[in-house]
Amino acid sequence: MTHGMVLGRFVPPHAGHVYLCEFARQWVDDLTIVISVRARDPISGNQRLAWMRELFPFDRVIDLFMKEMQHPSEQPPSRALLKASLEKVLSVRPDFVFASEPYGADLAQVLGARFVSVDQARTVVPVSATCIRADPFAHWQHIPRCVRPTFVKRVSILGPEPTATSALARVLAEKLGTKWVPEWSRAPMGLKAGTSAGPDWIAIVRGQIASEEALARDSDRVLICATDPLATTVWAELLLGSCPQELRQLACRPYDLTLLMTADAPSDAAAQAYPLSGGVDFVGGCERALRAAKRPFVVVSGGWEERTAAALGAVEKLTLSHRSWESR
């Protein structure tokens, strides 16, 4: 049986890494993928470990915390230290070392293995992790599905029922060619103010978050959310007079932009009986909560055509003016 090893940082994993690891798997009978982890890495080792294990469920994926040395591609550690560190985590000495970086040859020599160079010129998959971190949108096609939620721009829409947030979310997603997240539960709309009976607020928020994370994997650069957990905290305050601390903690999620709809109904089709007379109170509560959380938002008002145009313009501005992921 032949054993192979791939060592990399995978910050983040991309299509080039997938090609490298799948190439190695086809070459050997048994493959170990080692993730080099340092304290100052921009993405946690645990997150990368989860990604790589999802991408390569049938291979051995482990992490190696390089506390006392730099990554081989930047500053080679002493050979003795590198060998000792790897031997601690490897269950068997590899026969082959696969890499798309020049340091792979030295690594193979240290381990007494044969070096196999894989696409060092980046001609098969023209991308690098550095390029993705600098401009993820330009290299979106090279970001694996499980990794995309980290880089997707998230836009939420908040507003009282007559403002048709779901309809707007659907239209924006269609125009942008991406996914949208419906309201996971509309149960709060049937709850009377001042009562404790009603929906499970925590379950509503967890369901919304789960739906959002699932759809983020298939989104194209931006994800449109018809609501977000912050709205549920505002509903709780208005309807019950208080908000559970656990609910507030769940609502502390980052969004790149929120479209705050004013209380006037955008169309006759969207208008309907509203359980609270205070649609304006809800909008005001959302605005205060957004400011307290220091979240970027845009107030959207007017008729349906005006709202759609303003919302689309705000989202397009967000996607066109995005900065390097590492500068966020």
N, C-alpha and C positions, 0 to 999 in steps of 0.2 A: 504494500500500500504506500502511495506517495503522499507526502504532506506538504502543504503550501502555506505561505503567510503573506498577508497584506498589512502594511502599517501606514496609517494616515491620520490626519487631524479631522477631516470630514467636517469642515466649518463653513458651510454645511455640506452634507452629502449632495452630489449632483449626478447628472447623467454620465459624466466621465468616470466617476467613482463606481457607478453601477456597471459600466463596461469593464473597468479594471477587475472588479471582484467576480463578475460573471466569466470573464476570460480566464481568471485564475481557477475558478471552480471547474471549468471544462478541462483544464490542464492536469489537475491533481485529483486524487480520490478524497482527500480530506483537507478542508480549508479553515484556517484561523484568521479572523480579521481583528487587528489590534488598533484601538482608537487611542491616539496620543492626546493626553489631557494635561493642560496647564491651568494654573489658577487664574491667569489673566485672559484666557480664551473668551471671545465674545459670545459664544454659545456654550452652555453648560455641558459637562461630560455626560451627565445623566440623560439629557435631551438627545444628544448624539447617539448614545448607546441605544436608546429606545428606537430612534429612527433606523439605525443600521440593523437592529434585530428584526424590525418589521420588514425591511427590505430584503434581508437574507436570513429567513427563519430556519433554514436547514444547515447553516454554517455556524461555526463557533465564533461568537462576537464578544470580545472582552475589551476592557479599558486599561490603560496603563498611565498612571499619574506620574508625569515626569517632573517631580518637584525640584530635583537638583540639576536639571539640565535643560537646554533649549532643544527645540525640535531639530532633527538632523539636517533638514533643508536650510536651516538658518545658521546654526552654530553647532558643528558636530561635537558631541560629548566624547569623553574618553571611551575607547572601545571596551575596556573592562567594565565600566559602569553601564554602558548600553547593553552589553551581553548579560550582565548580572540582572539587570532590570527585566529584560525580556524572558530570561530563563525562569524568573519567579512566576510569570503569568502563563507561559507556554507549557502545555501538557506534554508536548513532544517536539523534538528539534525538527524544524522544517527542512525539507529537501530543496524547496524552491522559495525564493522571495520575489514577489511581483510588485512592481512600482512604476509610476509614470514620472518619477523624479530621479535625478542623477544619484541622490543619496542611497538609492536602492542597492547599488553595486557594493558600496561600503558596508551596508547593513547585511547583505548576503555573505560577504567575506567574514564579518564578525561572527556570524552564526554557522559558518562552514557550509553554506548552502549555495545553490546555483542561482544567479540573478537572471530574471526574465524581464526585459524592458517592455512596457506596454504603452504605446501611444505617447511617447515623451514630447513629440512635436505637436500634439493636440490636433492632429489632422482627422482622426476618426470622430472625436467629440470635441469641437472647438470651444471649450469653456474651462474656467477655473473657479475655485471657491472665492478667490479674491475678486474676480469680476462680478460674481453673483452678489457678494456683499456690497460692492460699489454701486451696482445698478441691477437689482433683481428683476425688474420689469423687462429689461432688455434681453434677459436670458431666461425668461419664464418657462420656455419649452424644455429647458434643461434641469428644472427643479422638480424632483420627484413629488408625487401626489401627497405623500405623508408629510413632506417638508413645507409645502406651500402655505399652510395656515400661519406659519411664522412670518411670512413676508407679505401676505395679502393685506391690502388696504381695506379697513372695515368702516362702512358708512351705515349709521343707524338713522331711522326716521321716528321722531316722537311727535305725537299730537293726539288730541281728543278724537273720538270715534267719527264724527262727521267729516273729518279732514282726509279720510281715505288713505291712510298711510300704507296699507297693504297694496292698494291699487297703484300708488306711486312707486312703491318698491318694485312691483312687477314690471311696470313700464320702464323704469330706469335700467333694470337688469336686462330687459329685452334690447334696449337701445345700445347698451354697453357690451352685449354678448357674454354676460356672466350669470352667476347664480344669485337668487335672492332668498331670504329666510323669512317665511311667514310667521305670524304670531303663533306661538306654540299652543297657547290657551287664551281664549277670549272670555273665560269664566268670570274675571273680575267685573266685567261690564254688567253682570246680573246681581251684583252684591250691593245691598243698600248701605248708605252711609251710616256709621255709628254702630254697626253690628259686628260681632266677632265671628258669627257663622259665615261660612263661605269657602272659597278655594284654599288649597294648600299653597301658600305663597312661595314657600321654598321649592316645592315641586315644580311650580310654574317657571321659576327662574332657572332651575336645573334643566328642565326640559328645553327652555329657550337656548341656553348655553350649549347643550348637547346637539341641538339641531344646527346651531351656528357653526360649531366645530366640524360637524360632519360635512356640511355643505361647503365650508372653506376649502376643503381638499380639491373640489372640482371647480372652484371659481377661477375666473381669468383676471388676475391682478387685483380686482376689487370685488368686495362682497357687500351686497345691499341687504340691510336688515330692517324689516318692517317695524321693529321695536327693539329695545334692549333692556337689560335688567334694571337700569336706573328708573325706567318708567314704572316698574312694579313697586319700587320703593315710594314713588310719589303717590301711586294709587293707594298704597297701604296707609300713608299719612292722611290722605283725603277721606278715605272710607272708614278707617278704623281709628284714626287719631294718633297712631304711633306706627313705628316700623321696627320689626325684630332686628337685633344686631346681626344675626347670621345673614339676613337678607341684605343688609347694607354691605356686609363684607363680600357677598357674592356679586353685588352690583359694582364693585371696584374693578371694572374691566376696562382696558384701554380701547378707545375707538378713535380713528383718525379724523372723523368728521361726523357731526350729528346735524341733521336737517330738522329744525324745530318748526312745526306747522302751527300757524296761528289758529284761533278757535273758529273763525268763520268757515262755513262749509264751502268747498271748491265747486261743487256741482249739485244739482237737485238729486241726481242718482245716488250720490254719496250720503246725502243728508238722511237722518233717521232719528227716531226718538232716542234721547240721550238720558241715561239714568241720573246724571248729576246736572244740576242747573249751572254748575260752575266749570264749564269747559275752559273758561279763561283762568280759573284757579289752577287747573291741571297744567296749562301752558306756563303759567307763572311759577308753579312748583318745579316744573322741569327746568326752566331757565335758571332758577336759583340753585338747583342741584348741579346743573352743568357748570355753572360758574364756580361753585364750591369745589367741584372735582377738577377744575381747571381744564375742562375738555373743550376743544374747538367746536364751535357750532355756528350755523347760519340760520337766521329766521326766514321762513318762507311763507309768503302770504299771497292774496289775490285769487283770481279764478283758476280753474284747472290748468288752462294753457300756460298762464303765468307761472304757476307753481312748478309745472313740469319743466319749463324752460330754465327757471332759476335753479332748480334742484340739479338738473343735468349739467348746467354750467358750473355749479360748485363742485360736483364730483369730477368732471373733466379737468378742472383746474387742479384738483388734488392729485389726480393721476399723472398729469403732465409736469407738475412742479415737484414731484417726489424727490427726496434727497437720498443720499447713500443710507442704506439700512443701518450702518454702524454709527451714523450721526444722529439717529433718533434719540 
